[in-house]
Amino acid sequence: MDLIWQVVGSAAATLTMFGFVPQIHKILKTHSVKDVSLLMLFQSSLGTFLWLLYGVHREDNIMITANVISLTTLATVIGLCFKYKSEVPGPCKN
């Protein structure tokens, strides 16, 4: 039964880790961040960081890895938001 929950946790972690990859692809393709909410990105980053701390406390490698990768993808979107916000009208909304 423990193996089943590890598979469920790994699947959930994979979906979460790469959840922002389509947004990154779209931003890189269009150079547009006009429909991206900067507030949502910061809120998601804070939540992910808190999950990372919880994973470290629990010594849960799946949770730690998933949240480190998720924070990396979120940081990438935030960086792209600042990079492209001056290139198109309607920069990242708050």
C-alpha positions in Angstrom: 0.0 0.0 0.0 2.9 2.4 0.7 4.1 1.9 -2.9 0.8 3.1 -4.2 1.0 6.3 -2.2 4.5 6.9 -3.4 3.3 6.5 -7.0 0.4 8.9 -6.3 2.7 11.4 -4.6 5.2 11.2 -7.5 2.4 11.7 -10.1 1.1 14.7 -8.2 4.6 16.1 -7.8 5.3 15.7 -11.5 2.1 17.5 -12.5 2.9 20.3 -10.0 6.5 20.7 -10.9 5.8 21.2 -14.6 2.5 23.1 -14.2 4.0 26.4 -15.3 6.0 25.0 -18.2 3.2 25.7 -20.7 3.1 29.3 -19.5 6.8 29.6 -19.9 6.5 28.3 -23.5 3.7 30.7 -24.3 5.6 33.7 -23.0 8.8 32.8 -24.9 6.8 32.2 -28.0 4.7 35.4 -27.9 7.0 37.7 -25.8 3.8 38.7 -24.1 3.0 38.7 -20.4 -0.1 40.8 -20.5 -2.4 38.1 -19.2 0.0 36.9 -16.4 -0.9 37.8 -12.8 2.2 38.8 -10.9 0.3 38.6 -7.6 -0.7 35.0 -8.4 2.9 34.1 -9.2 4.1 35.5 -5.9 1.3 33.8 -4.0 2.1 30.5 -5.6 5.8 30.9 -4.9 5.1 31.6 -1.3 2.9 28.6 -1.0 5.4 26.4 -2.8 8.2 27.7 -0.5 6.1 26.8 2.6 5.5 23.3 1.1 9.2 23.0 0.6 9.9 23.9 4.2 7.3 21.3 5.3 8.9 18.7 3.1 12.3 19.4 4.6 10.8 19.1 8.1 9.2 15.8 7.1 12.4 14.7 5.3 10.2 13.8 2.3 12.4 13.7 -0.8 9.5 13.7 -3.3 8.0 16.8 -1.7 11.4 18.5 -1.5 12.3 17.8 -5.1 8.9 18.7 -6.4 8.9 22.0 -4.6 12.4 23.0 -5.6 11.6 22.4 -9.3 8.2 24.2 -8.9 10.0 27.2 -7.4 12.4 27.1 -10.3 9.6 27.2 -12.9 7.8 29.9 -10.9 11.0 32.0 -10.7 11.4 31.6 -14.5 7.9 32.9 -15.1 8.5 35.8 -12.8 11.8 36.6 -14.5 10.1 36.5 -17.9 7.3 38.7 -16.6 9.9 41.4 -15.7 11.8 40.9 -18.9 8.9 41.3 -21.2 6.6 43.7 -19.3 8.0 46.8 -21.0 7.9 45.3 -24.5 4.1 44.9 -24.8 1.2 47.0 -23.5 -0.5 45.6 -20.5 2.4 44.2 -18.4 1.9 41.6 -15.7 -1.2 42.4 -13.8 -1.5 42.6 -10.1 
